[in-house]
Amino acid sequence: MADPQIVALGGLGEDGEAGVLIRFVLGLTGKERPRVCLIPTASAERPELIVTFYEELSGFAECSHLSFFPWPPEGLRELVLSQDALFVTGGNTANMLAIWRAHGFDQIVREAWEQGIVLAGSSAGMICWFEAGVTDAFGPQLDGMRDGLGFLPGSACPHYDGEERRRPVYQELVARGFPPGIAADDAVALHYVGTELHEVVAARPDARAYRVEPGNETALKPRVLGTD
């Protein structure tokens, strides 16, 4: 059985950068044509996101998507455990987790992770794997959320260079007792094996990840994809 893997993306970046990052995720499956399922719950299952997913990935992956409306499909567990990778979109993290928990999907995703299915996502699909995260799920102002899935320890903050309030709010939260953790710029992916950060990769050379602790921020220079 493969090691549990999670790829947490701070943001997909520009179109070309998004493709580079998604190819990295799918490459971790070890499959020539992997089975990948899009989970667009956080985005309210916006049709245009689902269409774009099929258009951009169907040439090199077996694509499917999971809808929870009006209810999840029969054989939900079997569907998920038949995949090589799951990709979670951005959107409202709190709403997404509430829906997942109502249907027991949080436990199915944990089982998938433990079986070596690659879990990935950006923005909401980044922070959901951690114990805590910085989110705008409760309103237009950023705030801390402490009830993530907890597969990974500590907290996380996406869009660190893409939204001007992300850095100061995250640093202030951690200084006031919020769990320390890791932040990622747009176009950056954090690759975890088990619960340990294995590698930071990026689709552009100026992007970074950061360890954030009370009163301290440490930059983590990534491996830039496509340059090695």
Secondary structure, 3 states (H helix, E strand, C coil): CCCCEEEEECCCCCHHHHHHHHHHHHHCCCCCCCEEEEECHHHCCCHHHHHHHHHHHCCCCEEEECCCCCCCCCCHHHHHHCCCEEEECCCCHHHHHHHHHHCCHHHHHHHHHHCCCEEEEECHHHHCCEEEEEECCCCCCCEEECCCCCCEEEEEECCCCCCCCHHHHHHHHHHCCCCCEEEECCCEEEEEECCEEEEEEECCCCCCEEEEECCEEEEECCEECCCC
